[in-house]
Amino acid sequence: MKEKKAIKVTPEDFGNVFLNGGFSTIYHQTTEELKQLVTIDEFIELGQSFNHGIETYNLEMSSNLDNNIKHYIWLDSERKKAITVSFDESNIIHGLLINHVVSYPESDRQYTQNTYIMPIKEEWFVFLGRDKSVLKLSLCI
């Protein structure tokens, strides 16, 4: 008898799987620590509610958190909802955050006139901020 192979969600198809209701598949691919935080029924209900009115999710960026974990950010087509997910090299999900993107148009258009030299010479990632708070990738020159 042939053994049934488990369906795995890859980082590249995560947005489509989430949008198409593959919550059980995603849930079973998370770490035990994440499963202790939320039940499968809660996860399914939350996912269905979050997907309401969404047509598509687009992979906005990916970055390495360390040698074993890669972080991905998916945004809906209107850029109002975001999913951040962290996979290891075996595609086990170590982190998952769904969030509404909040913007503050008046203050987001304010820029400083100051110039700074950062002590960091390579690419760096700011997780929280104001404009597009889930997506801040900064390059130091």
JORANOR-V855337 format. One record per helix or strand of 2 or more residues. SS is the DSSP state (hx for helix, st for strand). FROM is the first residue (numbers start at 1). TO is the last residue. If there is no record, write none. Layout:
# JORANOR-V855337
SS&FROM&TO + SS&FROM&TO
This chain:
# JORANOR-V855337
hx&11&19 + hx&23&27 + hx&32&37 + hx&40&51 + st&57&64 + st&69&76 + st&81&88 + st&93&100 + hx&105&108 + st&124&125 + st&137&138
